Amino acid sequence: MACSTAGGGPFQELIPIRDDEILKIGRDPASDCCITNDLDHVVSRKHCEIYVVAYDQSDSLVYVRDRTSRNGTYVNSVQIGKGEGLSPGYLLQHGDVINIVPYWSFTFCDKRAEKRHALTEIQQAECKLFRDKYVIAQRCLGQGADGVVYLATENEAKKQLVCKVVSLKQPRTSKKPAELRRKLQEADVLRQLQHPNIVPYVDAIISPYTLYTFTELATGGDLWSFIYRHGKGDAIGEYETRVIARQVVRGLQYLHTKGVVHRDLKPENILLAYSPKINCHRVMLSDFGAYAVPSRSRMVTCAGTPNYQAPEMRSGAHSQTSAVDIWSLGIVVHMMLTHNSHFDADGVDGSVQEDSDTSQDGQVLGMGRFSPHCENFVWRCLQVLPSDRMSAMEAQCHDWLCKPEWLCERFRELDRRSMADWKPPAQLKPMPMELPDKKQVPVISNGEDANFLSADAASTIVASLAANDAVRGPAHHELRIAD
């Protein structure tokens, strides 16, 4: 990354940004980039920081975050944070300029090629219909069987978002309503969920060919990147695991009280709202593409990711209930503590209890490695029979998450800090906005694109469908310093 003063000047120094380090900028002598010639006192002691969310050796994202500075931090002349409260990160792209006004600027240089994925021709035409509200960049943040995840911007607030673009492949007039319902269900369930531990839904737009779902950008990465940050072979400690597990359980309890079962709980679907630092965690559940509502279905279809699937999801021996999420929770906690997600599909019943008294907890995590409460928590999640697993409510009240009291008070303080800025929406988000068929709608005579169809019409169409069912590594990024 490059730094220069208001007078400009040739680049003369580089500051490397490594995957396993946080680059701190400010007047504090302990800062990695200490600004000492601040005669006007516009730079705070702890002004901003740059950090990396790494998913593997070849895939990482770089963010800048304000650290409650007095005068604010700017990127490309847009303020991204200032003052009290936790500030989310801002995802940097090659050439972005970080400003501490009026004198200092830092230019971000990305030595890795950014992942890009071109929108289709019809998607590019559709994006022009809502470009006054949202802009979707070609920066690809992820890709799966159902769609591509892009970086997007909400124009009015200048806020970065995530946009999941799902191709409907065939026009919605085709004779595949079940497939269409499956693709629409994630946006439909997200817009109805309002909880600090559920990724916030922003908006959705649908055309005959594409579904665009906008959610908030989780600038702390996901739990998988958090695990990777701890280094290969190194597990997360019991304290940090509890901080994360408490919030995952709260999110599951909220879902289950709403009659929703996630069915694909795994580290990649557990997001960190702000940054990878433990004192900034707000954990959010995401990716509801596999969700189901037990009251509407027996839930016997196969969904989820094999390593995290409950035994009944693999065998089909039992109808699936909210207990499938508790099994996945146990695997996620097991993985954080041991760095291993490959657990015997027979569970603790088959792998441990044959050789132990059934009244005692099996040594799920290894003899003496963790507290008895921790062992019991995982053991009660990983029971083969769904009826033997604890519920999300029981997990929320489990001694591992609630005792001792002094530690519980520390957890509550972290909660107050990380959730201080979360406010529930004043009203339920509307149904997805409907776009016209771009292949059939002509361009308006003044050169502008046709407007949306009415929101009421969109609601009718979509609602009718829904009703049917740690060694220092190489630096891959840098700052350049100049006089």
C-alpha positions in Angstrom: 0.0 0.0 0.0 1.2 3.5 -0.8 1.1 6.6 1.4 1.5 10.2 0.5 0.9 13.6 2.0 -1.3 16.3 0.4 1.6 17.6 -1.5 2.1 14.3 -3.3 5.6 13.0 -4.1 7.2 9.9 -5.6 6.5 6.6 -4.0 9.5 5.6 -1.9 8.5 2.9 0.6 6.2 -0.1 0.7 4.3 -1.4 3.7 3.5 -5.1 3.2 0.2 -6.4 4.3 0.4 -10.1 5.4 -2.5 -12.5 5.8 -1.8 -13.2 9.5 -1.2 -9.6 10.6 -3.3 -6.4 11.3 -1.7 -3.2 10.1 -2.6 -0.4 12.5 -2.4 3.3 11.5 -2.4 6.3 13.9 -0.3 8.5 16.3 0.2 5.7 18.8 3.9 4.8 18.8 2.9 1.2 18.8 1.2 1.6 15.4 2.6 -0.3 12.5 2.3 3.0 10.5 2.9 5.7 13.1 2.1 9.3 11.9 4.2 11.6 14.0 4.1 14.9 12.0 0.5 15.6 12.9 0.7 19.2 14.0 -3.0 19.8 13.7 -4.0 16.7 15.6 -6.3 15.4 13.0 -5.0 11.8 13.3 -6.2 9.8 16.3 -3.9 7.6 18.3 -5.7 4.6 17.0 -7.1 5.9 13.8 -7.7 2.9 11.5 -6.5 -0.6 10.7 -6.1 -2.8 7.7 -6.6 -6.5 8.0 -6.9 -9.6 5.8 -9.6 -12.2 5.7 -7.8 -15.3 4.2 -9.7 -18.4 3.1 -6.6 -20.2 1.9 -3.1 -19.4 0.5 -4.5 -18.1 -2.8 -7.7 -16.5 -1.7 -8.0 -13.5 0.6 -9.8 -10.2 1.0 -8.3 -7.0 2.4 -10.4 -4.5 4.5 -9.8 -1.1 6.1 -11.8 -0.3 9.3 -12.0 2.9 11.3 -11.1 2.6 15.0 -13.4 5.2 16.5 -11.3 8.0 15.1 -12.2 11.7 15.9 -12.0 12.9 12.3 -13.0 9.8 10.4 -11.5 7.5 7.8 -12.2 7.9 4.1 -11.9 5.6 1.0 -12.1 7.3 -2.4 -13.3 10.4 -0.6 -16.3 8.6 1.1 -16.3 8.4 4.9 -16.4 4.8 6.0 -16.3 5.3 9.8 -16.0 7.9 12.6 -16.5 8.2 16.3 -17.9 5.8 18.8 -19.2 2.4 18.1 -17.9 -0.5 16.1 -17.3 0.3 12.4 -17.5 -2.4 9.8 -14.7 -2.9 7.4 -14.5 -1.6 3.8 -13.4 -4.1 1.2 -10.5 -2.7 -0.7 -9.9 -3.1 -4.4 -6.7 -2.4 -6.3 -6.1 1.3 -6.6 -8.4 2.4 -3.8 -7.2 5.4 -1.9 -7.6 5.6 1.9 -7.6 9.2 3.2 -7.0 10.7 6.6 -8.0 14.2 5.7 -6.6 16.6 4.9 -3.0 15.5 4.6 -2.5 11.7 4.4 -3.5 9.2 1.7 -2.7 5.5 1.3 -3.0 3.7 -2.0 -3.9 0.0 -1.9 -1.9 -2.2 -4.2 -3.2 -5.8 -4.7 -0.5 -8.1 -6.0 -3.0 -10.9 -6.5 -5.5 -10.9 -9.4 -9.0 -10.1 -8.1 -11.5 -12.8 -8.8 -13.9 -11.5 -11.4 -17.0 -13.1 -13.0 -18.7 -11.4 -15.9 -22.5 -11.0 -15.7 -24.3 -12.4 -18.7 -25.5 -10.1 -21.4 -29.1 -10.2 -20.2 -28.0 -9.6 -16.5 -26.0 -6.6 -17.6 -29.1 -5.2 -19.3 -31.2 -5.9 -16.2 -28.7 -4.2 -13.9 -29.2 -1.0 -15.9 -32.8 -1.0 -14.7 -31.8 -0.6 -11.1 -28.4 1.1 -11.4 -29.7 4.3 -9.7 -30.2 2.3 -6.6 -27.5 -0.5 -6.7 -24.4 -1.1 -8.7 -23.1 -4.7 -9.0 -19.3 -4.9 -9.5 -17.7 -7.8 -11.4 -15.7 -8.5 -8.2 -16.6 -12.1 -7.4 -16.7 -13.0 -3.7 -17.9 -16.6 -4.1 -19.5 -19.0 -6.5 -21.6 -22.1 -5.9 -24.0 -24.4 -7.7 -26.9 -22.0 -7.4 -25.3 -18.7 -8.2 -22.4 -16.2 -8.0 -21.9 -13.7 -5.1 -20.7 -10.3 -6.1 -19.6 -7.1 -4.4 -22.3 -4.4 -4.7 -22.9 -0.8 -3.6 -26.0 0.9 -2.4 -25.7 4.3 -4.1 -27.6 6.5 -1.7 -25.7 5.4 1.4 -22.4 4.6 -0.5 -22.5 1.3 1.4 -21.0 -2.0 0.3 -23.3 -5.0 0.1 -23.3 -8.5 -1.1 -25.4 -9.5 -4.1 -26.2 -13.1 -4.8 -27.1 -13.5 -8.5 -29.0 -16.7 -9.2 -29.8 -17.6 -12.8 -33.3 -18.9 -13.2 -32.0 -20.6 -16.5 -35.4 -20.7 -18.0 -38.1 -18.0 -18.0 -40.5 -18.3 -15.1 -43.2 -19.4 -17.5 -41.5 -22.8 -17.8 -43.0 -25.9 -16.3 -40.6 -26.2 -13.4 -42.3 -24.3 -10.5 -40.7 -26.5 -7.8 -37.2 -25.6 -9.0 -38.2 -21.9 -9.1 -39.6 -22.1 -5.6 -36.4 -23.6 -4.3 -34.4 -20.7 -5.7 -36.8 -18.1 -4.4 -37.0 -19.5 -0.9 -33.8 -18.0 0.4 -34.8 -14.4 -0.3 -38.3 -15.1 0.9 -37.2 -16.5 4.3 -34.4 -13.9 4.8 -36.7 -10.9 4.4 -38.9 -12.3 7.2 -36.0 -12.8 9.7 -35.0 -10.0 12.0 -32.3 -11.0 14.5 -28.7 -9.8 15.3 -27.4 -13.3 14.6 -29.0 -13.6 11.2 -27.4 -11.9 8.2 -29.5 -8.8 7.5 -31.5 -8.9 4.3 -31.5 -5.6 2.3 -33.5 -6.1 -0.9 -34.3 -8.5 -3.7 -35.1 -8.0 -7.4 -36.4 -10.6 -9.7 -36.7 -10.8 -13.5 -37.9 -13.6 -15.7 -34.3 -14.8 -15.9 -32.5 -13.8 -12.7 -32.9 -13.4 -9.0 -30.7 -10.7 -7.3 -30.6 -10.9 -3.5 -28.8 -8.1 -1.6 -27.6 -8.6 2.0 -25.1 -6.8 4.2 -21.4 -7.5 3.7 -19.9 -9.5 6.6 -16.5 -7.7 6.8 -15.0 -10.2 9.3 -15.2 -13.1 6.8 -16.7 -16.4 7.8 -15.9 -19.0 10.4 -13.9 -21.0 8.0 -11.6 -18.0 7.4 -11.4 -17.5 11.2 -10.3 -21.1 11.6 -7.8 -20.8 8.8 -6.4 -17.6 10.5 -5.4 -19.7 13.5 -3.0 -21.7 11.3 -2.9 -25.2 9.9 -3.4 -27.8 12.6 -4.1 -25.2 15.4 -7.5 -25.4 17.0 -9.4 -22.5 18.4 -9.4 -22.2 22.2 -12.4 -23.1 24.3 -13.0 -19.4 25.3 -13.2 -18.2 21.8 -15.3 -21.2 20.7 -17.8 -20.3 23.5 -18.0 -16.7 22.3 -19.0 -17.9 18.8 -21.1 -20.9 19.9 -23.3 -18.7 22.1 -24.3 -16.6 19.2 -24.8 -19.5 16.8 -27.1 -21.1 19.3 -29.1 -17.8 19.7 -29.5 -17.6 15.9 -30.7 -21.3 15.8 -33.1 -20.7 18.7 -34.6 -17.8 16.8 -35.0 -19.8 13.6 -36.5 -22.8 15.4 -39.1 -20.6 17.2 -40.1 -19.3 13.8 -40.5 -22.8 12.6 -37.5 -22.6 10.3 -34.7 -25.3 10.1 -31.5 -24.2 8.4 -30.3 -27.7 7.3 -26.9 -26.5 6.1 -25.1 -25.2 9.2 -21.3 -25.2 8.6 -18.4 -22.7 9.0 -18.8 -21.2 5.6 -22.4 -20.2 6.5 -21.4 -18.6 9.8 -20.3 -15.0 9.2 -18.5 -12.5 11.3 -20.1 -9.1 11.0 -17.2 -6.7 11.7 -13.7 -8.1 11.9 -11.8 -11.3 12.8 -10.9 -9.9 16.3 -12.6 -11.7 19.2 -13.8 -8.4 20.8 -15.6 -7.4 17.6 -17.5 -10.6 16.9 -21.1 -10.5 15.9 -21.9 -13.9 14.5 -24.5 -14.2 11.8 -26.1 -17.3 10.2 -26.4 -17.1 6.4 -27.3 -19.1 3.3 -30.8 -20.3 3.7 -31.0 -22.0 0.3 -31.5 -25.4 2.0 -33.9 -24.3 4.7 -37.3 -26.0 5.3 -40.4 -25.5 7.4 -41.4 -28.7 9.1 -45.1 -27.8 9.3 -45.2 -27.6 5.5 -43.1 -30.7 4.7 -41.8 -33.9 6.2 -38.3 -32.7 5.3 -37.1 -36.0 3.9 -35.1 -34.5 1.0 -31.3 -34.5 1.1 -29.8 -31.1 1.9 -26.7 -29.7 3.5 -23.0 -30.6 3.4 -22.0 -34.3 4.1 -19.5 -33.6 6.8 -22.1 -31.7 8.8 -25.2 -33.7 8.0 -27.1 -35.5 10.8 -27.4 -39.3 10.4 -31.1 -39.1 9.6 -30.3 -36.8 6.7 -28.1 -39.4 5.2 -30.2 -42.5 5.9 -33.7 -41.1 5.5 -34.6 -43.3 8.5 -36.3 -40.5 10.3 -38.2 -37.4 9.2 -36.0 -34.4 9.7 -36.7 -31.9 12.5 -34.8 -29.0 14.0 -32.5 -31.6 15.6 -30.5 -31.8 12.3 -29.2 -28.3 13.1 -28.1 -29.4 16.6 -26.1 -32.2 15.1 -24.4 -29.7 12.7 -23.8 -27.4 15.7 -22.0 -30.2 17.5 -19.8 -30.8 14.4 -19.0 -27.1 14.1 -18.0 -26.8 17.8 -16.0 -30.1 17.5 -14.2 -28.7 14.5 -13.3 -25.4 16.2 -11.9 -27.2 19.2 -10.1 -30.0 17.4 -9.6 -28.7 13.9 -11.3 -31.9 12.6 -14.8 -32.1 11.1 -14.6 -35.8 10.1 -16.7 -37.3 12.9 -18.0 -40.8 12.9 -21.5 -40.8 11.3 -22.6 -43.2 14.1 -22.1 -40.4 16.6 -21.3 -40.8 20.2 -23.8 -43.6 20.5 -21.9 -45.8 18.1 -18.3 -44.7 18.5 -18.1 -44.2 22.3 -21.0 -45.5 24.2 -20.4 -49.2 23.4 -17.4 -49.0 25.7 -18.7 -46.7 28.4 -21.6 -46.4 30.8 -24.5 -44.7 29.1 -25.0 -42.5 32.1 -21.7 -40.9 31.6 -20.5 -38.5 28.9 -18.5 -40.1 26.2 -15.0 -38.6 25.6 -16.0 -36.9 22.3 -13.2 -34.4 22.3 -10.4 -36.4 23.9 -9.6 -37.3 27.5 -9.0 -34.3 29.7 -8.4 -31.8 26.9 -11.5 -29.7 27.6 -13.7 -28.8 30.5 -16.4 -31.3 31.5 -19.1 -28.8 30.6 -17.6 -28.5 27.1 -17.5 -32.3 26.7 -21.1 -32.6 27.8 -22.3 -29.9 25.4 -20.8 -31.6 22.3 -21.9 -35.0 23.5 -25.5 -33.8 23.8 -25.4 -32.5 20.3 -23.9 -35.6 18.7 -26.5 -38.2 19.6 -27.6 -40.5 16.8 -31.3 -40.4 17.7 -32.7 -37.0 17.0 -34.9 -37.2 20.1 -31.8 -37.7 22.3 -30.2 -34.4 21.2 -30.8 -31.3 23.2 -32.9 -28.5 21.7 -31.6 -25.0 20.8 -33.3 -23.7 23.9 -31.5 -26.3 26.1 -28.2 -25.5 24.4 -28.7 -21.8 25.1 -29.1 -22.6 28.8 -26.4 -25.2 29.0 -23.8 -24.8 31.7 -21.0 -24.5 29.1 -22.5 -21.3 27.8 -23.8 -19.9 31.1 -21.2 -20.7 33.8 -19.3 -19.5 35.7 -21.1 -16.2 36.3 -18.0 -14.0 36.0 -17.3 -15.5 32.5 -20.9 -15.1 31.5 -20.7 -11.4 32.4 -17.7 -11.1 30.1 -19.7 -12.7 27.4 -22.6 -10.3 28.0 -20.2 -7.3 27.7 -19.0 -8.6 24.4 -22.6 -9.0 23.3 -23.4 -5.4 24.3 -20.3 -4.1 22.4 -20.8 -6.2 19.2 -24.6 -5.6 19.0 -24.8 -2.0 20.0 -25.5 -0.8 16.4 -28.0 -3.5 15.5 -31.6 -2.3 15.2 -34.5 -4.3 13.9 -36.2 -2.9 10.8 -39.2 -0.8 11.4 -41.3 -3.0 9.2 -41.2 -6.2 7.2 -39.2 -5.9 4.0 -41.3 -6.0 0.9 -41.5 -8.9 -1.6 -38.9 -8.8 -4.3 -39.2 -6.1 -6.9 -40.2 -7.4 -10.3 -38.3 -6.5 -13.5 -39.8 -6.6 -16.9 -38.6 -9.1 -19.5 -35.6 -7.3 -20.9 -35.8 -9.3 -24.1 -39.2 -7.9 -24.8 -39.3 -4.4 -23.3 -38.2 -1.7 -25.7 -36.0 1.2 -24.7 -37.8 4.4 -23.8 -37.5 7.2 -26.3 -35.3 9.4 -24.1 -32.7 6.7 -24.0 -33.3 5.6 -20.4 -34.3 2.0 -19.5 -37.9 1.0 -18.7 -39.0 1.3 -15.1 -39.8 -1.5 -12.7 -43.1 -3.2 -12.7 -45.2 -2.2 -9.7 -44.2 -3.7 -6.3 -47.8 -4.9 -5.9 -47.6 -6.9 -9.1 -44.3 -8.4 -8.0 -45.7 -9.3 -4.6 -48.6 -11.1 -6.2 -46.4 -13.1 -8.6 -43.7 -14.1 -6.0 -46.2 -14.7 -3.2 -48.2 -17.1 -5.3 -45.1 -19.2 -5.8 -44.1 -19.1 -2.2 -47.5 -20.3 -1.1 -47.0 -23.5 -3.0 -44.4 -24.6 -0.7 1.1 -18.7 12.5 4.4 -18.2 10.6 4.9 -14.9 8.9 4.0 -15.6 5.3 4.6 -13.7 2.1 2.8 -10.3 1.6 0.3 -10.5 -1.2 -0.8 -6.9 -0.7 1.1 -3.7 0.2 1.0 0.0 1.0 3.4 2.4 -0.8 4.8 5.2 1.3 5.8 8.6 -0.1 6.9 11.9 1.2 
